[in-house]
Amino acid sequence: MQHLSPSGRLSLPSPSRRTLLRGIGGAAALGVGMPLLSACGSSGTAADPKTVTLGSNASDAVPKKAFAEIYAAFKKQSGITVDVNTKDHNTFQEQINSYLQGTPDDVFNWFAGYRMQFFAAKKLATPIDDVWQKIGGNFPDAMKALSKGEDGKYYFVPLYTYPWALFYRKSVFQQHGYTVPTTWDQLIALCKQMKKDGLVPIAFGDKDAWPALGTFDQINFRTNGYDFHVELMAGKASWTDAKVRKTFDHWAELLPYHQDGAVGRTWQDAAQTLVSKKAGMYLLGTFVAQQFVNKADADDLDFFAFPEIDPAYGQDTVEAPTDGFMLSKAPKSKASAVKLLEYLGTPEAEAIYLKADPSVVAASSKADTSAYSELQKKAYAMISGAKHLTQFMDRDSRPDFTSTVMQPALQKFVRDPKGVDSLLTSIERQKKTIFASG
């Protein structure tokens, strides 16, 4: 069975996922044992001004069809053909580094935040400030910030996103008289009451090693704020900082209310305990809704933002992984590629995508939300109203660091929360080595 990644896209099971996460840092042997990712057409041919080449990681049926419909609408409007070069999602991410250094397509699918900034800093992408002069009014400030490189220039056009939050069943809360917690103390009190009532307070499955990354993110930016969280993810703050220890102390307080045996359970199996009303809450992305196949169960699903820990930071940060597009370093059909990016930044393009893939929400604040489900409307409001947006640890940091260091470290913590200081010392030592490798 295929597994969903934090991006909400279908991907291969976890061993492949760990490999793909090393792609950016160069820790994976790129191109070994698989067809090398390369651009459409041969590098020696002259560009057709009425054709834009596009490197796509949308190999799964639903997003592939959704994108095809966008490109067809763009051709009808502009007369420009989008020549799509689709590769397997994992292969694309494993080979992206060598692909961009070679002769890449004009435009390519990618992710907001640190992963975009990495290639922008390496001069493997072209700034698109001219595109943003046209599309800027379509996006909230937090989404604009996600689309900028470290040099302050724009490099990314976002298309869709979704939030992480605490999911619950309305009927279970009504049955027991529970109220949605907005502070840490209220969350702990609710967990205690759920345990007394015979429920698993928080469903949890970390067999694939990435769900725990999301739990850390929530607790860390609620404890220490957005700025510190971003610095920590970028390798600039120390994992031995007392602030990080405070994050783990909070997590250790919450851990007894997590589902036992998490490291041996997939996220889908954990979701089933929420479906069957055996668990009270579940911290995950909105893709958890895909496990609620019965309409009555789906209509009963709701969520709330992770509660406030420090009043100085409140609930102003939302984890919202965002997918979109970038312009390669030397596009052959630059003028046409710019027109495509301008179109991709419109509410019309987003509406086409969302009609085919309702598991996500539009990145634009001007998108038509009339066809959204109640869950989508709430997700959209949460993201639109956020002061800061994060992307998820394996997108906000170096993927080789998160896959080889953080995933096993957090699994170790989940199994045994004692010995945090030595764990953090080990993380910091490995972080220095990896981030120094360039």
N, C-alpha and C positions, 0 to 999 in steps of 0.2 A: 504493500500500500504506500502511496506517496504521502509525504508530510508537507505541511505548510510551514514556510519560513516566517520570521517576524515581519517580512514585507507583505505577508498575506498571499504571496504567490506560491503556486505549487512548486516544490523542488524535490530532489531525490532524498532518500533517507539520510540520516545524520552522518555516516562516514563521508559521503560526498560533500555534505554541507561543511564539514570541518575543513576539507581540502579547499573548497571554493573560498573560504574566508581568508585564506593565506594569500590570495591573488595579488592584492595591491602591494604588499610589502616585499614581494619577490621571493617569499619563502617557499613557494611551490615551484616545481620544475615545470616551467611553462611549455606547453605544447607537446609534452612527452606522452606517447601512446594514444594520441587522439588527433583528429584533423585540425590543423592550425587555423585559428580564427583569422580571417583576412577580409579585405574589403571586396565589394562587388566589382566585377570587371577587372581589367588588367591595369597596372599602374602607368603604362605607357600611352594609353589612349587619351585623347582630348575630351574634356568634359562637355556634356550636352547641357546647355543652359536651361533646358526645359526638363531636366531630370536631376533629382536629388537622391544620393545614395544614403541609406540609413542602416546602421548596425543595430540589430534588435536582439534582446535577450528574452523576448516574449514568445517562448517556444510552446507554452501550454495553450490549449485550444481556446479558452475563453478570452484571455488578453490578446492573443494573436488575431482573433476575429474582430475584436473591438478596435484594435489599432488599424487593421485593414480598412474598416469602415471610415475611420478618421481620414486616412490617406486618400480614399476615394472621394470623400467630400471636398478635400483640399484641391484635388485635381480638377474637380468640377468647377470650383471657384476660381482657380488660378491658371489652369492649363498645365501645371507642373506635375510630372509623374514622380512618385516616391518609389524608388527601387529598393525594396527591403531585403536585407541580408540577415535572415534569422538563424541564430545558433542556439543550441541547447542552453538553457538558463545557467546551469553550473559551468559548462565549458566556457561560456562568454565571460563569466566572472573570474574564472581561473586564468584566462589568457588575456584579459583586458590590458594589462601592462604592456606586453609585447605588441599587441594589436595597435595600441595608440602610438607606439614608437615607430611602427612601420608605416604602411599607407592605409590608414583607416578610412571608413566611410565619412561622408560629409557631416552627418549628424549621428548621434548614438544614444541609446537608452542608458540612463544611469540613475544614481541616487543623490539626494540632497545632502548637505552637511559636510562632514569631514571627508567622506569619500570623493565628493566633487572637488573640495579644496585641495586634496592631495594632487590630483591631476592638473588642476589650475596652477599650483605652485611649481610643478614640474614642466610647465609650458607645453603641456600635451592637450590643451584646450584653448579655444579662442574666446576672448571676452565678448559679451553680447549686450553691452550697455545700450547700444542702438535699438535692440529688440525691446529692452525694458522701458525705453522712452515711449514705446507704443503700448505695451501691455501692463505697465506698472499700476495703473488704476484698477486693474482687475484683481489685485491681491492684497491681503492684509500685511501689516508691517512685519509680523513674525515670519511670514512666508517669504517676504523679500529678503530678510536677514539670512534665511536658510539657503538662498540662491546666490550668495556672494562669496567670492574667494577671500583669502586673507588680505589681499591687496585692495579690498573694497569694491572691486569690479564685479559685475554680474557674469556668471558662467552657466547658469542653469535655468530651465523653464519647468516649473512643477506642473504635474497634471492631476495626480490623485494622491490621497493620503488616508489615514485612519488613526484613531487614538488608542492608546492602552488605558485601561481603567479597571475598576473592580466591578465585575458582573454579578448579578444576583437574580433570583426569581421573585417577582412581585408577590405572587401568592404565598410564598414561604415567609416573606417579611410581614405580610398581612396576617397570616395564620398565627405567628408568634408575637405580633405587635412590635416588631423591630423598626427602628428609625435609621435612616441613612446617617452614618457617622461623618462628621466634618473635621474632627480633630483626632490626634493620635490616641489620647485617653479614651475617647468615645469608641474608637476602633477596637482597642484592647478590651474594653468593657463588653462590647458586642460579641467579640470572639469568645470571651468567658461564658457569656449567656448561651451562645450557640452550642458550646461544648456541653453545658448543663442540659440543654434540650436534646442532646443526642445527635447533633449534627457535626460534620467535619467543618470547622469554621471557614478554612480557606483551602479549596481544591488546589493541588499542585502536582505537576509532572515534569521532571527535569531530565528524563532519559536522554533526550537529544541535546542537552546541555545549554541551550539558549534561553529557555524561559526564566531561569534564575538571573540572567543578565538584566532582564526587564524589571525584576523585583529590586535588584540593587539600584538601578537607575531611579526608580520612584522614591525609594527611601533616601538616597543620597541627595537628589535635588530638593526634596522637601526639608531635609536636615540642614544642608549647606548652601542651598541656592543654585541658580542656573550658572552663574559665572564660575564658581568653584567646580561644579560638575563638568563643565566644558573644558576647563583647564586640566582637570584630572584625566579626562578622556583623551586629550591631546598630548598627554605625557609631560605636561608642564608642572603640574602639582605632584606632590609625593604621596605614595600610597601609605607611607608611615606617618603622615600628618594626623594629628589628633582628631581632625574633622572626619577623616575616613574611619577611624576607630569608633567614633560616635555613631556613624552610619551602621556599622556592624553590631554595635551594642543595641541599637534599636531593632535591627533584624533579629538578633538573638532573643529579644523580648517577644517578638511576633512568631518566631519559628515553631514554638510548641503548638501553635494553632494551625500550622500548615499540615496538610495531609501526610501521614507517615509513608516512608518508602518511596519518596518522590523520585529518587535517582533511577529507580527501576520502572518508572511509569511514563508513558508518552503523554503529551499535552491533550491528545484526543481522549485517552482513557480518563484523565483527570476531568475533562469537560463532561464526560458521561455521569460523573457523580453530581454535577450541578443539574444536568438534565433530569436525573432520577430523584432529585430533591434530597440527596444524602449529604450534599455540601451546601453551605450557606452563601459563599462568595467564591470568586475566582478572578485573579489578576491576570489579564491577558489582553490581546488586541481584539478588535471587533470581529475578526475572522472566527472567533469562538462561536459566533452565531450560526456558522455552517454546520455545526454539530446538532443544532436544534432543527431537525428535519420535519417534525410534526408542527403544523401551523399553530396549534394551541400552545405548544411549548415555546415556539418562537415569539408569539405575541406576549408571553409571560416574562420574557427576558428584558432586563433593564440594567443600567450601570450608573456608577457615580465616580467622580474624580478621587484619586488617592487622597486621604485626609491630610490636613495641615499638621506639620510637626513643629515648625518654628514660625510664629506669627510674622516675622520679618519677610518670609518668602511665601506664606499662605499657600494657595493652590494655583499660583500664577504660571507654572510650567506644565506643559502637556507633552507627553511622549507621542509623537506623531510621525512615524516613518513615511517619507514622501518620495515618490518616483517621478521621473520626468526625463528631460533631454538635455544634451550638451552639444556644442559645436566643436568639431575636431580641430587640430592645430593648423592644418592647411587645406581647408575644404576646396575642392575643385570648382564646385558650383556655389560659391559663397552667397551671391545675391539671391539665388533661389532657396538656398538653405535658410537664409535669414527670413525670407517670406514664410517658409514652413514653420520656423520657430515662433514667428509672430502669430500664426494661425493656431499653433498648439497652445499658446497662452490665452486663448479666448474661451469664454464660457460655452460657446457653440461646440468646440472640439471636446471639451470635458463632458458635455451632455451626451454626445455620441458614445463616448467611452463608457459612461456610467449606465447607459441603457443596456449595454451588453454585459457589464460587470458590476452588479449592485452590491458587491461585498466591500466597496470602498466609497469614499466621498470626494467631491471636487476640492482641489486646492484653492480655486478662485473664490473670492468673497462675492462675486457677481453671478455665480452659477445658478441655474434654475433648480431649486430643491423641491419643486411641487410633486415630483414623482418619488421622492424619498420615502422610505419606511420610517416609522417613528424612531427606530434605533439610528438610522442614518441621519435624521434631522438633529437628534441629540448629539451625535458624534460631530456633525458639522458645526453646531453651535459651540461645542466645547473647544474645537480647534480654532474657530474664528475668534473666540473671545480670549484666547490665551495670550499672555504677555510674552512668553517664550515657548519655542517649540524645540524639543530634542528629537533625535532620530532613532535611537536604540543603540546599545553599546557597540555592537559589531559594525555600526555605520558611523558612530561618533568618534571611534578610535581606530587604530590600525587593526585591520582584520586578522593579521598574523598574531598580534598580541592577544586579541580577545579569544581566538580559537586555541592557541597553544598554551596560554597562561591563565586567562580569566575563566574560561569554561571549566577546566579541571579544578581550579582553585575554589570556585564557588560551589562546585559539587562536593568538594572536601568539606567546606564550611557547612553545607546543608546536612551532610552525614554526621558531622561532629563540630558544633560551634565553638568548642574550646580550642585554645591555641591560636587565637586570632592574630596576636602580635607576631608570631613566627611566620604565619601565613602571609601577612602584609609585608614583612621584611623580604620574603621570597619573591612576592609579586613585584616589589619595587626594584629588586636586583635584576630580575628578568626584564622588566620594563626598560631600564636604562640600556641594557644590551640591545634590545630590539629597536628602540627609538634612535639609538646611535648608528644603526646600520643604514640609515638613509632611505 
